[in-house]
Amino acid sequence: MYDWIGWLATAAFTSSYFCKQQKTLRRVQGLAALMWLAYGVAIHALPVIVANAIVAAVAIWSSFAQSRPAATALDPTRRD
């Protein structure tokens, strides 16, 4: 009965691979994880709920986190 939620979540997650920007990819994956979470609630599957709550939180949080370029030893503009 609730299989359609799982299929929509699968489609959303799969579509994230076509995103060109990391920020968009993570937001789409976060949305897909929220759909999987809803599916887990519908079928009363605690592991599905917990796993996707964690994935959704990290994906969404990391899409809004300030990105900092990694400094390297060969970077002439690096200031120590």
N, C-alpha and C positions, 0 to 999 in steps of 0.2 A: 504493500500500500504506500509506503514512504520511499520506495525505490527511486522515484523521480527526483527526490532531493539529492540523493547520492549521484545520480546521473548528471544533474546540473552542476554539482560540485566538481565532478570529474571534468566536465566540459570547461568550467571556469579555470580550473587548475591547468588543464592542457593548453588553454588559450594564453596563459601567462608566458609560455615559451615563445610567443610571437611578439612580446613586448620588447621595444628597442632600448628603453631606459630602465635602469635598475630600480628606480623609485616606483615606476609604474608596475614592473614585474612583482615587486614585493607587495604592493597594495592589492593587486589582483590575486596573488597567492594568499594574502590575508583574508580577502573576501571569500575565496574558495574554502579556506580553513573554517571560516565562520559557517559556511554552508554545511561542511562536514560535521561541525559541532551540532548544528540543528538536526542533522540526520542522526547523530548519536543520541541526542535527547529523544527524538521520535521513537527510536528503537530501544531506548533504555540501555545503552552500551557505555558504561563509565570510561573504559579505556579510550574509546573514540572521542568522547567529550573532553577528557583531560588532555590527550595528545594534541587535539586540534585547538583547544583553548591556548595552549602553550605556543603552538605554531602561529596562530593568528596574532597573538600578542607580540611575539618577536618580529614577525613580518611587518606588521603595521608600525610598531615602534621604530624599527630600523629604517622604514621608509621616510620617517619624519626626522630621524636623528641627523645631526649636523655631520656631514661627511668631511673628513680631513684627509688631504693627500699624505701618503706615507713619505717621510723624509728618508733620503738615502745618503750614504757617505759620499757619493759622487755628485750630489746636488750642489752646484756652486752658489745657490741662493740660500742655502741652509745656514742658519745662525745657531750656534751652540752656546 
